[in-house]
């Protein structure tokens, strides 16, 4: 049985497929369930629709890392750093830099 929040969000996406907020909401719900492939898919859809400020890139990096797709995960964190800096979020950029440094 599917999570009722996820089911509701899917219905809303059917009605408004270009609403980036719905895609981000789906990603967050899948993240709670650790359904990493779905997290990555929804975040990619979100990023195709929205000018994210960095958060989604970091979440995508984590999902890809959980899936063992390290090169893609590193690239996502790098894009998150660039995006966060561009939007004036140096703390977020520093957090992603730290993840990459600790990762080695």
GILINLIN-V207087 format. One record per residue. RES is the residue in one small letter. SS is DSSP state (H for helix, E for strand, - for the rest). PSI is psi in radians with two decimals (999 if undefined). D_LAST is the distance of its C-alpha to the last C-alpha in whole Angstrom. Layout:
res=RES ss=SS psi=PSI d_last=D_LAST
res=RES ss=SS psi=PSI d_last=D_LAST
This chain:
res=x ss=- psi=2.32 d_last=40
res=x ss=- psi=2.58 d_last=38
res=x ss=- psi=2.29 d_last=37
res=x ss=H psi=-0.59 d_last=39
res=x ss=H psi=-0.72 d_last=37
res=x ss=H psi=-0.75 d_last=35
res=x ss=H psi=-0.75 d_last=39
res=x ss=H psi=-0.74 d_last=40
res=x ss=H psi=-0.67 d_last=37
res=x ss=H psi=-0.72 d_last=38
res=x ss=H psi=-0.72 d_last=41
res=x ss=H psi=-0.66 d_last=41
res=x ss=H psi=-0.66 d_last=38
res=x ss=H psi=-0.66 d_last=41
res=x ss=H psi=-0.55 d_last=43
res=x ss=- psi=1.26 d_last=41
res=x ss=- psi=-0.33 d_last=38
res=x ss=- psi=0.24 d_last=37
res=x ss=- psi=1.78 d_last=36
res=x ss=H psi=-0.61 d_last=33
res=x ss=H psi=-0.62 d_last=33
res=x ss=H psi=-0.70 d_last=34
res=x ss=H psi=-0.73 d_last=31
res=x ss=H psi=-0.72 d_last=29
res=x ss=H psi=-0.75 d_last=31
res=x ss=H psi=-0.76 d_last=31
res=x ss=H psi=-0.75 d_last=27
res=x ss=H psi=-0.71 d_last=27
res=x ss=H psi=-0.74 d_last=30
res=x ss=H psi=-0.61 d_last=28
res=x ss=H psi=-0.73 d_last=25
res=x ss=H psi=-0.56 d_last=27
res=x ss=- psi=0.01 d_last=28
res=x ss=- psi=0.67 d_last=24
res=x ss=- psi=1.36 d_last=25
res=x ss=H psi=-0.63 d_last=22
res=x ss=H psi=-0.76 d_last=24
res=x ss=H psi=-0.65 d_last=27
res=x ss=H psi=-0.89 d_last=24
res=x ss=H psi=-0.77 d_last=22
res=x ss=H psi=-0.82 d_last=26
res=x ss=H psi=-0.66 d_last=27
res=x ss=H psi=-0.64 d_last=25
res=x ss=H psi=-0.73 d_last=25
res=x ss=H psi=-0.77 d_last=29
res=x ss=H psi=-0.84 d_last=28
res=x ss=H psi=-0.45 d_last=26
res=x ss=H psi=-0.38 d_last=29
res=x ss=H psi=-0.41 d_last=32
res=x ss=- psi=2.68 d_last=30
res=x ss=- psi=1.47 d_last=29
res=x ss=- psi=2.68 d_last=26
res=x ss=- psi=0.07 d_last=25
res=x ss=- psi=-0.59 d_last=21
res=x ss=H psi=-0.83 d_last=21
res=x ss=H psi=-0.60 d_last=22
res=x ss=H psi=-0.70 d_last=19
res=x ss=H psi=-0.73 d_last=17
res=x ss=H psi=-0.69 d_last=19
res=x ss=H psi=-0.72 d_last=19
res=x ss=H psi=-0.77 d_last=15
res=x ss=H psi=-0.79 d_last=15
res=x ss=H psi=-0.78 d_last=18
res=x ss=H psi=-0.63 d_last=16
res=x ss=H psi=-0.73 d_last=13
res=x ss=H psi=-0.53 d_last=16
res=x ss=- psi=-0.04 d_last=18
res=x ss=- psi=0.25 d_last=15
res=x ss=- psi=1.25 d_last=15
res=x ss=H psi=-0.73 d_last=11
res=x ss=H psi=-0.75 d_last=12
res=x ss=H psi=-0.67 d_last=15
res=x ss=H psi=-0.79 d_last=13
res=x ss=H psi=-0.76 d_last=10
res=x ss=H psi=-0.67 d_last=14
res=x ss=H psi=-0.77 d_last=15
res=x ss=H psi=-0.71 d_last=13
res=x ss=H psi=-0.74 d_last=14
res=x ss=H psi=-0.63 d_last=17
res=x ss=H psi=-0.69 d_last=17
res=x ss=H psi=-0.87 d_last=16
res=x ss=H psi=-0.79 d_last=19
res=x ss=H psi=-0.79 d_last=22
res=x ss=H psi=-0.76 d_last=21
res=x ss=H psi=-0.72 d_last=22
res=x ss=H psi=-0.57 d_last=25
res=x ss=- psi=0.14 d_last=26
res=x ss=- psi=0.62 d_last=26
res=x ss=- psi=1.21 d_last=23
res=x ss=H psi=-0.52 d_last=21
res=x ss=H psi=-0.74 d_last=20
res=x ss=H psi=-0.75 d_last=19
res=x ss=H psi=-0.76 d_last=17
res=x ss=H psi=-0.67 d_last=15
res=x ss=H psi=-0.77 d_last=14
res=x ss=H psi=-0.66 d_last=13
res=x ss=H psi=-0.72 d_last=11
res=x ss=H psi=-0.72 d_last=10
res=x ss=H psi=-0.82 d_last=9
res=x ss=H psi=-0.70 d_last=6
res=x ss=H psi=-0.78 d_last=5
res=x ss=H psi=-0.56 d_last=5
res=x ss=H psi=-0.63 d_last=4
res=x ss=- psi=999 d_last=0
